[in-house]
Amino acid sequence: MVAPSGYTFLLQPIIFKGDKCQPNVVVQVDGKIVASLKISDWKKNVTQWISFRDCKKGLIIRGNGGVLDGHGEIWWDPKGDYRRLFAPHAVSISNCFDVTVTGITIQNSPRMHIYFEDSQQVKVFNFTVSSPGNSPNTDGIHLSRCQHVDIHDSTLACGDDCISIQTGCSDIKVYQVNCGPGHGYSIGGLGRDETEALVSGITISDSNVQNSMTGVRIKTWEGGSGSVRNVTFSNITMSDVKTPIAIDQHYCGGHKVCKDDTSAVAIIGITYQNITGTYTRQSVSLLCSEHEPCKNLTVAGVNLKHSEKKGSREGPYCSNAYGEVLTKTLPSLRDCLLSI
């Protein structure tokens, strides 16, 4: 299926089901595909604009500079209009195996730009996300219950997490990605509504974050269970990031009063190596649970300086965080982490 260059196509919400297709379906986007600007053109309860489902024999979405424009501006309402709550994802890929996305741009998504769930062997590269930093809930790449994923050589600018990694994800590799504006690279929020969350084998390396709320973050809801294990953040450069390194086991989605519970998603075996650059508020914030403290944190080569041009400065803060500091860091974290 080809959208040729030099043409613009108007496309209403559509679902492509691949369970009866031949192997290795190719969608070639060289031109521009745009969503309708009329809310009335969208059916009720539409959760995505373009959806691919059950492609178990291979799916390739590629282009030579092709663009998908979701016209999210008709959904982004700064006053909290109901539209924001029901905004669709631009592209949804569900229950697929051996997926490649490359050579395209998704811009101005109403909600998340590309949403992967229940999929394996996923490759995303030479991919661009482009939305304003104040566009709500517009994650660049969202992963839920996905395994064996490679994301690299891409640029992600959005109004929420550049990459969001949710429960059921394992063996995720992210490298040579440029993130910002946005909320950085995030694992979670996990454990909402007392659910179990399992995330393991995550590596984010050799990448950049700029003009972002956080750099690398793990966030979990109180009352959840399960674990986040074996995560490595390495060789990441921060530029004017509000809080470059963050763990929040008291996350509650922006509510003013968070639930106080005695259970939490365990956070074990997290490595921060060669995280450098500038921050605008607080270099490190590790808010771990008193009931399920963070364990086996390893820090080496952290060098974060305050950007004097922006904001007030706060010192690093650690609560119920256990681990070791292997090298000298800026700021010093030896008195921040607790010894086992």
C-alpha positions as a Markdown table, in Angstrom:
| # | Residue | x | y | z |
|---|---|---|---|---|
| 1 | Met | 0.0 | 0.0 | 0.0 |
| 2 | Val | 1.6 | 3.3 | -1.1 |
| 3 | Ala | 0.8 | 6.9 | -0.4 |
| 4 | Pro | 3.0 | 8.5 | -3.1 |
| 5 | Ser | 5.0 | 11.7 | -2.7 |
| 6 | Gly | 3.6 | 15.0 | -4.0 |
| 7 | Tyr | 0.1 | 14.2 | -2.8 |
| 8 | Thr | -1.9 | 14.9 | 0.4 |
| 9 | Phe | -4.5 | 12.4 | 1.5 |
| 10 | Leu | -7.4 | 13.0 | 4.0 |
| 11 | Leu | -8.0 | 9.9 | 6.1 |
| 12 | Gln | -10.7 | 9.3 | 8.6 |
| 13 | Pro | -10.2 | 6.7 | 11.5 |
| 14 | Ile | -9.4 | 3.3 | 10.0 |
| 15 | Ile | -8.4 | -0.2 | 11.3 |
| 16 | Phe | -6.2 | -2.5 | 9.3 |
| 17 | Lys | -6.4 | -6.2 | 10.4 |
| 18 | Gly | -3.6 | -8.4 | 9.4 |
| 19 | Asp | -4.7 | -11.8 | 10.6 |
| 20 | Lys | -5.6 | -13.0 | 7.1 |
| 21 | Cys | -2.9 | -11.1 | 5.2 |
| 22 | Gln | 0.2 | -12.5 | 3.4 |
| 23 | Pro | 3.5 | -12.2 | 5.3 |
| 24 | Asn | 5.5 | -8.9 | 5.4 |
| 25 | Val | 2.8 | -6.3 | 4.6 |
| 26 | Val | 4.5 | -3.0 | 3.6 |
| 27 | Val | 2.8 | 0.4 | 4.1 |
| 28 | Gln | 4.8 | 3.0 | 2.1 |
| 29 | Val | 4.2 | 6.6 | 3.1 |
| 30 | Asp | 6.1 | 9.0 | 0.9 |
| 31 | Gly | 3.4 | 11.7 | 0.7 |
| 32 | Lys | 1.4 | 13.3 | 3.4 |
| 33 | Ile | -1.6 | 11.8 | 5.2 |
| 34 | Val | -3.8 | 14.2 | 7.3 |
| 35 | Ala | -6.6 | 13.7 | 9.8 |
| 36 | Ser | -9.9 | 15.6 | 9.6 |
| 37 | Leu | -10.1 | 19.0 | 11.4 |
| 38 | Lys | -13.8 | 18.3 | 12.1 |
| 39 | Ile | -14.6 | 16.6 | 15.4 |
| 40 | Ser | -17.9 | 15.5 | 13.8 |
| 41 | Asp | -15.9 | 13.3 | 11.4 |
| 42 | Trp | -14.7 | 11.2 | 14.3 |
| 43 | Lys | -16.9 | 8.4 | 15.6 |
| 44 | Lys | -17.6 | 8.1 | 19.3 |
| 45 | Asn | -15.1 | 6.2 | 21.5 |
| 46 | Val | -12.5 | 6.2 | 18.7 |
| 47 | Thr | -9.2 | 5.5 | 20.5 |
| 48 | Gln | -6.9 | 5.7 | 17.5 |
| 49 | Trp | -6.7 | 7.4 | 14.1 |
| 50 | Ile | -4.8 | 4.6 | 12.2 |
| 51 | Ser | -4.7 | 1.2 | 13.8 |
| 52 | Phe | -2.8 | -2.0 | 12.7 |
| 53 | Arg | -3.9 | -5.2 | 14.5 |
| 54 | Asp | -3.0 | -8.9 | 14.5 |
| 55 | Cys | -0.1 | -8.6 | 12.0 |
| 56 | Lys | 1.6 | -11.7 | 13.2 |
| 57 | Lys | 3.6 | -12.3 | 10.0 |
| 58 | Gly | 5.5 | -9.1 | 9.7 |
| 59 | Leu | 4.6 | -5.4 | 9.2 |
| 60 | Ile | 6.7 | -2.7 | 7.7 |
| 61 | Ile | 5.7 | 1.0 | 7.8 |
| 62 | Arg | 8.3 | 3.0 | 6.0 |
| 63 | Gly | 8.7 | 6.2 | 4.0 |
| 64 | Asn | 11.0 | 8.5 | 2.3 |
| 65 | Gly | 10.1 | 11.6 | 4.2 |
| 66 | Gly | 6.4 | 10.8 | 4.5 |
| 67 | Val | 4.3 | 12.6 | 7.1 |
| 68 | Leu | 1.3 | 11.7 | 9.2 |
| 69 | Asp | -0.4 | 14.8 | 10.6 |
| 70 | Gly | -3.0 | 14.1 | 13.3 |
| 71 | His | -4.1 | 17.8 | 13.6 |
| 72 | Gly | -4.1 | 17.5 | 17.3 |
| 73 | Glu | -4.7 | 21.2 | 17.8 |
| 74 | Ile | -8.5 | 20.5 | 17.6 |
| 75 | Trp | -8.1 | 18.2 | 20.7 |
| 76 | Trp | -5.6 | 20.1 | 22.8 |
| 77 | Asp | -7.8 | 22.3 | 25.1 |
| 78 | Pro | -5.8 | 24.1 | 27.8 |
| 79 | Lys | -9.1 | 24.5 | 29.8 |
| 80 | Gly | -9.5 | 20.8 | 30.3 |
| 81 | Asp | -12.3 | 20.3 | 27.8 |
| 82 | Tyr | -13.6 | 16.7 | 27.5 |
| 83 | Arg | -12.0 | 16.4 | 24.1 |
| 84 | Arg | -8.6 | 16.0 | 25.7 |
| 85 | Leu | -9.9 | 12.9 | 27.7 |
| 86 | Phe | -11.1 | 11.1 | 24.6 |
| 87 | Ala | -8.3 | 12.2 | 22.2 |
| 88 | Pro | -7.2 | 9.3 | 19.9 |
| 89 | His | -3.7 | 8.1 | 19.4 |
| 90 | Ala | -2.2 | 8.8 | 15.9 |
| 91 | Val | -1.0 | 5.3 | 15.2 |
| 92 | Ser | -1.8 | 2.1 | 17.2 |
| 93 | Ile | 0.0 | -1.2 | 16.6 |
| 94 | Ser | -1.5 | -4.1 | 18.6 |
| 95 | Asn | -0.8 | -7.8 | 18.7 |
| 96 | Cys | 1.8 | -7.7 | 16.0 |
| 97 | Phe | 5.1 | -9.6 | 15.4 |
| 98 | Asp | 8.2 | -8.4 | 13.5 |
| 99 | Val | 7.3 | -4.8 | 13.1 |
| 100 | Thr | 9.5 | -2.1 | 11.5 |
| 101 | Val | 8.8 | 1.6 | 11.5 |
| 102 | Thr | 11.2 | 3.9 | 9.6 |
| 103 | Gly | 11.6 | 7.0 | 7.5 |
| 104 | Ile | 8.4 | 8.7 | 8.5 |
| 105 | Thr | 7.3 | 11.7 | 10.7 |
| 106 | Ile | 4.2 | 11.7 | 12.9 |
| 107 | Gln | 3.3 | 15.2 | 13.9 |
| 108 | Asn | 0.6 | 16.9 | 16.0 |
| 109 | Ser | -0.9 | 13.7 | 17.3 |
| 110 | Pro | -4.1 | 14.2 | 19.3 |
| 111 | Arg | -2.7 | 12.0 | 22.0 |
| 112 | Met | 0.2 | 9.5 | 21.8 |
| 113 | His | 2.0 | 9.5 | 18.5 |
| 114 | Ile | 2.7 | 5.8 | 18.2 |
| 115 | Tyr | 1.2 | 3.2 | 20.6 |
| 116 | Phe | 2.6 | -0.3 | 20.7 |
| 117 | Glu | 0.9 | -3.0 | 22.7 |
| 118 | Asp | 1.2 | -6.8 | 22.9 |
| 119 | Ser | 3.9 | -6.9 | 20.2 |
| 120 | Gln | 7.3 | -8.5 | 19.8 |
| 121 | Gln | 10.4 | -8.0 | 17.7 |
| 122 | Val | 9.8 | -4.2 | 17.1 |
| 123 | Lys | 12.3 | -2.0 | 15.4 |
| 124 | Val | 11.9 | 1.8 | 15.2 |
| 125 | Phe | 14.6 | 3.9 | 13.5 |
| 126 | Asn | 15.0 | 7.1 | 11.4 |
| 127 | Phe | 11.7 | 8.1 | 12.9 |
| 128 | Thr | 10.5 | 11.6 | 13.9 |
| 129 | Val | 7.9 | 12.9 | 16.3 |
| 130 | Ser | 7.0 | 16.5 | 16.1 |
| 131 | Ser | 4.5 | 18.2 | 18.4 |
| 132 | Pro | 4.6 | 21.3 | 20.7 |
| 133 | Gly | 6.0 | 21.0 | 24.2 |
| 134 | Asn | 2.7 | 22.1 | 25.7 |
| 135 | Ser | 0.5 | 19.5 | 23.8 |
| 136 | Pro | -1.1 | 17.3 | 26.5 |
| 137 | Asn | -0.5 | 13.5 | 26.8 |
| 138 | Thr | 1.3 | 13.3 | 23.5 |
| 139 | Asp | 3.9 | 10.6 | 24.3 |
| 140 | Gly | 6.2 | 10.0 | 21.4 |
| 141 | Ile | 6.5 | 6.2 | 21.6 |
| 142 | His | 4.4 | 4.2 | 24.0 |
| 143 | Leu | 5.2 | 0.6 | 24.8 |
| 144 | Ser | 2.8 | -1.7 | 26.7 |
| 145 | Arg | 3.4 | -5.5 | 27.1 |
| 146 | Cys | 6.1 | -5.4 | 24.4 |
| 147 | Gln | 9.3 | -7.5 | 24.2 |
| 148 | His | 12.5 | -7.3 | 22.1 |
| 149 | Val | 12.2 | -3.7 | 21.0 |
| 150 | Asp | 15.0 | -1.6 | 19.4 |
| 151 | Ile | 14.5 | 2.1 | 19.1 |
| 152 | His | 17.4 | 4.2 | 17.7 |
| 153 | Asp | 18.5 | 7.1 | 15.5 |
| 154 | Ser | 15.3 | 9.0 | 16.0 |
| 155 | Thr | 14.2 | 12.5 | 17.1 |
| 156 | Leu | 11.2 | 12.8 | 19.5 |
| 157 | Ala | 9.7 | 16.2 | 20.4 |
| 158 | Cys | 6.3 | 16.1 | 22.1 |
| 159 | Gly | 4.4 | 17.3 | 25.2 |
| 160 | Asp | 4.8 | 14.2 | 27.4 |
| 161 | Asp | 7.2 | 11.2 | 27.6 |
| 162 | Cys | 9.4 | 10.9 | 24.6 |
| 163 | Ile | 9.4 | 7.2 | 25.3 |
| 164 | Ser | 7.0 | 5.6 | 27.8 |
| 165 | Ile | 7.6 | 2.0 | 28.9 |
| 166 | Gln | 4.8 | 0.3 | 30.7 |
| 167 | Thr | 4.1 | -3.0 | 32.4 |
| 168 | Gly | 4.9 | -6.3 | 30.6 |
| 169 | Cys | 7.9 | -4.8 | 28.8 |
| 170 | Ser | 11.2 | -6.5 | 28.7 |
| 171 | Asp | 14.4 | -6.5 | 26.5 |
| 172 | Ile | 13.9 | -2.8 | 25.4 |
| 173 | Lys | 17.0 | -1.1 | 23.9 |
| 174 | Val | 17.0 | 2.7 | 23.2 |
| 175 | Tyr | 20.0 | 4.4 | 21.8 |
| 176 | Gln | 21.1 | 7.4 | 19.7 |
| 177 | Val | 17.7 | 9.1 | 20.3 |
| 178 | Asn | 17.3 | 12.9 | 20.6 |
| 179 | Cys | 14.5 | 13.7 | 23.1 |
| 180 | Gly | 12.9 | 17.1 | 23.7 |
| 181 | Pro | 10.9 | 19.0 | 24.4 |
| 182 | Gly | 8.9 | 16.5 | 26.5 |
| 183 | His | 9.1 | 14.6 | 29.7 |
| 184 | Gly | 12.1 | 12.5 | 28.9 |
| 185 | Tyr | 12.5 | 8.7 | 29.0 |
| 186 | Ser | 10.0 | 7.2 | 31.4 |
| 187 | Ile | 9.2 | 3.8 | 32.9 |
| 188 | Gly | 5.7 | 4.0 | 34.3 |
| 189 | Gly | 3.5 | 5.0 | 35.9 |
| 190 | Leu | 3.2 | 1.5 | 37.1 |
| 191 | Gly | 0.9 | -0.2 | 39.6 |
| 192 | Arg | -2.2 | 2.0 | 39.2 |
| 193 | Asp | -5.4 | 0.8 | 40.9 |
| 194 | Glu | -3.4 | -1.8 | 42.9 |
| 195 | Thr | -2.3 | -3.7 | 39.8 |
| 196 | Glu | 0.8 | -5.8 | 39.4 |
| 197 | Ala | 3.6 | -4.4 | 37.1 |
| 198 | Leu | 6.6 | -6.3 | 35.7 |
| 199 | Val | 9.3 | -4.5 | 33.8 |
| 200 | Ser | 12.9 | -5.8 | 33.2 |
| 201 | Gly | 15.9 | -5.6 | 30.9 |
| 202 | Ile | 15.7 | -1.9 | 29.8 |
| 203 | Thr | 18.7 | -0.1 | 28.4 |
| 204 | Ile | 18.6 | 3.6 | 27.4 |
| 205 | Ser | 22.0 | 4.8 | 26.2 |
| 206 | Asp | 24.0 | 7.2 | 24.0 |
| 207 | Ser | 21.1 | 9.7 | 23.8 |
| 208 | Asn | 20.2 | 13.3 | 24.5 |
| 209 | Val | 17.5 | 15.1 | 26.4 |
| 210 | Gln | 16.9 | 18.8 | 26.2 |
| 211 | Asn | 14.3 | 21.3 | 27.4 |
| 212 | Ser | 12.4 | 18.6 | 29.2 |
| 213 | Met | 10.6 | 18.1 | 32.5 |
| 214 | Thr | 12.7 | 15.0 | 33.4 |
| 215 | Gly | 15.5 | 13.2 | 31.8 |
| 216 | Val | 15.3 | 9.5 | 32.9 |
| 217 | Arg | 12.5 | 8.7 | 35.2 |
| 218 | Ile | 10.8 | 5.7 | 37.0 |
| 219 | Lys | 7.3 | 6.4 | 38.4 |
| 220 | Thr | 5.0 | 4.0 | 40.3 |
| 221 | Trp | 1.6 | 4.4 | 42.0 |
| 222 | Glu | 1.3 | 3.5 | 45.6 |
| 223 | Gly | -0.7 | 0.3 | 46.3 |
| 224 | Gly | 0.8 | -1.5 | 43.3 |
| 225 | Ser | 2.9 | -4.7 | 43.3 |
| 226 | Gly | 5.5 | -6.4 | 41.1 |
| 227 | Ser | 8.9 | -5.0 | 40.2 |
| 228 | Val | 11.1 | -2.9 | 37.9 |
| 229 | Arg | 14.5 | -4.7 | 37.5 |
| 230 | Asn | 17.7 | -4.5 | 35.6 |
| 231 | Val | 17.5 | -1.0 | 34.1 |
| 232 | Thr | 20.5 | 0.8 | 32.8 |
| 233 | Phe | 20.7 | 4.5 | 31.8 |
| 234 | Ser | 24.1 | 5.3 | 30.3 |
| 235 | Asn | 25.9 | 8.0 | 28.3 |
| 236 | Ile | 23.0 | 10.4 | 28.3 |
| 237 | Thr | 23.5 | 14.2 | 27.8 |
| 238 | Met | 21.0 | 16.6 | 29.5 |
| 239 | Ser | 20.5 | 20.2 | 28.4 |
| 240 | Asp | 18.3 | 22.5 | 30.5 |
| 241 | Val | 16.3 | 19.5 | 32.0 |
| 242 | Lys | 14.3 | 20.3 | 35.0 |
| 243 | Thr | 15.2 | 17.1 | 36.9 |
| 244 | Pro | 17.6 | 14.8 | 35.0 |
| 245 | Ile | 17.4 | 11.8 | 37.3 |
| 246 | Ala | 14.2 | 10.9 | 39.0 |
| 247 | Ile | 12.4 | 8.0 | 40.8 |
| 248 | Asp | 9.0 | 8.6 | 42.2 |
| 249 | Gln | 7.3 | 5.7 | 44.1 |
| 250 | His | 4.6 | 8.2 | 45.2 |
| 251 | Tyr | 3.4 | 9.1 | 41.7 |
| 252 | Cys | -0.4 | 9.8 | 41.4 |
| 253 | Gly | -0.9 | 11.3 | 38.0 |
| 254 | Gly | -0.8 | 14.9 | 39.1 |
| 255 | His | -3.5 | 14.7 | 41.8 |
| 256 | Lys | -3.0 | 17.1 | 44.7 |
| 257 | Val | -3.4 | 14.3 | 47.3 |
| 258 | Cys | -1.8 | 11.0 | 46.7 |
| 259 | Lys | -3.0 | 7.7 | 48.2 |
| 260 | Asp | -0.9 | 6.5 | 51.1 |
| 261 | Asp | -0.5 | 2.7 | 50.9 |
| 262 | Thr | 1.8 | 0.1 | 52.4 |
| 263 | Ser | 2.6 | -1.7 | 49.2 |
| 264 | Ala | 4.5 | -0.5 | 46.2 |
| 265 | Val | 6.1 | -1.7 | 43.0 |
| 266 | Ala | 9.7 | -2.8 | 43.9 |
| 267 | Ile | 12.6 | -1.0 | 42.1 |
| 268 | Ile | 15.7 | -3.1 | 42.1 |
| 269 | Gly | 19.0 | -2.9 | 40.1 |
| 270 | Ile | 19.0 | 0.5 | 38.4 |
| 271 | Thr | 22.3 | 1.8 | 37.0 |
| 272 | Tyr | 23.0 | 5.5 | 36.2 |
| 273 | Gln | 26.3 | 5.8 | 34.3 |
| 274 | Asn | 27.7 | 8.9 | 32.6 |
| 275 | Ile | 24.7 | 11.1 | 33.0 |
| 276 | Thr | 26.0 | 14.6 | 32.2 |
| 277 | Gly | 24.9 | 18.1 | 31.3 |
| 278 | Thr | 22.7 | 20.9 | 32.8 |
| 279 | Tyr | 19.5 | 21.0 | 34.9 |
| 280 | Thr | 17.2 | 23.9 | 35.8 |
| 281 | Arg | 15.7 | 22.8 | 39.1 |
| 282 | Gln | 17.0 | 19.7 | 40.8 |
| 283 | Ser | 19.7 | 17.3 | 39.6 |
| 284 | Val | 18.6 | 14.1 | 41.3 |
| 285 | Ser | 15.3 | 13.2 | 43.0 |
| 286 | Leu | 14.9 | 9.7 | 44.3 |
| 287 | Leu | 11.6 | 9.5 | 46.2 |
| 288 | Cys | 11.4 | 5.8 | 47.2 |
| 289 | Ser | 8.8 | 4.1 | 49.3 |
| 290 | Glu | 9.4 | 3.5 | 53.0 |
| 291 | His | 7.5 | 0.2 | 52.6 |
| 292 | Glu | 9.4 | -1.0 | 49.5 |
| 293 | Pro | 12.7 | 1.0 | 49.3 |
| 294 | Cys | 14.7 | 1.2 | 46.1 |
| 295 | Lys | 17.5 | -1.3 | 46.2 |
| 296 | Asn | 20.8 | -1.9 | 44.4 |
| 297 | Leu | 21.1 | 1.5 | 42.8 |
| 298 | Thr | 24.4 | 2.1 | 41.1 |
| 299 | Val | 25.8 | 5.5 | 40.2 |
| 300 | Ala | 28.9 | 6.4 | 38.3 |
| 301 | Gly | 30.1 | 9.3 | 36.2 |
| 302 | Val | 27.2 | 11.6 | 37.0 |
| 303 | Asn | 28.1 | 15.3 | 36.3 |
| 304 | Leu | 25.2 | 17.6 | 36.3 |
| 305 | Lys | 25.6 | 21.4 | 36.6 |
| 306 | His | 22.9 | 24.0 | 37.2 |
| 307 | Ser | 21.9 | 26.1 | 34.2 |
| 308 | Glu | 22.4 | 29.6 | 35.6 |
| 309 | Lys | 20.1 | 31.1 | 33.1 |
| 310 | Lys | 17.0 | 29.4 | 34.3 |
| 311 | Gly | 15.2 | 28.7 | 37.6 |
| 312 | Ser | 16.2 | 28.3 | 41.2 |
| 313 | Arg | 18.4 | 25.5 | 42.3 |
| 314 | Glu | 17.7 | 22.6 | 44.7 |
| 315 | Gly | 20.1 | 20.1 | 46.0 |
| 316 | Pro | 19.8 | 16.4 | 45.3 |
| 317 | Tyr | 17.3 | 14.5 | 47.4 |
| 318 | Cys | 17.1 | 10.8 | 48.2 |
| 319 | Ser | 14.5 | 9.0 | 50.4 |
| 320 | Asn | 14.6 | 5.3 | 51.1 |
| 321 | Ala | 17.1 | 4.8 | 48.3 |
| 322 | Tyr | 19.8 | 2.2 | 48.8 |
| 323 | Gly | 22.9 | 1.7 | 46.6 |
| 324 | Glu | 26.4 | 2.7 | 45.9 |
| 325 | Val | 28.3 | 5.5 | 44.3 |
| 326 | Leu | 31.3 | 4.2 | 42.4 |
| 327 | Thr | 32.9 | 7.4 | 41.3 |
| 328 | Lys | 33.0 | 11.1 | 42.3 |
| 329 | Thr | 29.8 | 12.8 | 41.2 |
| 330 | Leu | 28.6 | 16.3 | 40.7 |
| 331 | Pro | 26.7 | 17.0 | 42.8 |
| 332 | Ser | 28.0 | 14.6 | 45.4 |
| 333 | Leu | 25.6 | 11.7 | 46.0 |
| 334 | Arg | 27.6 | 9.7 | 48.6 |
| 335 | Asp | 25.5 | 11.1 | 51.5 |
| 336 | Cys | 22.3 | 10.8 | 49.5 |
| 337 | Leu | 22.2 | 7.1 | 48.9 |
| 338 | Leu | 21.9 | 4.7 | 51.9 |
| 339 | Ser | 24.2 | 1.8 | 52.3 |
| 340 | Ile | 22.8 | -1.7 | 52.5 |
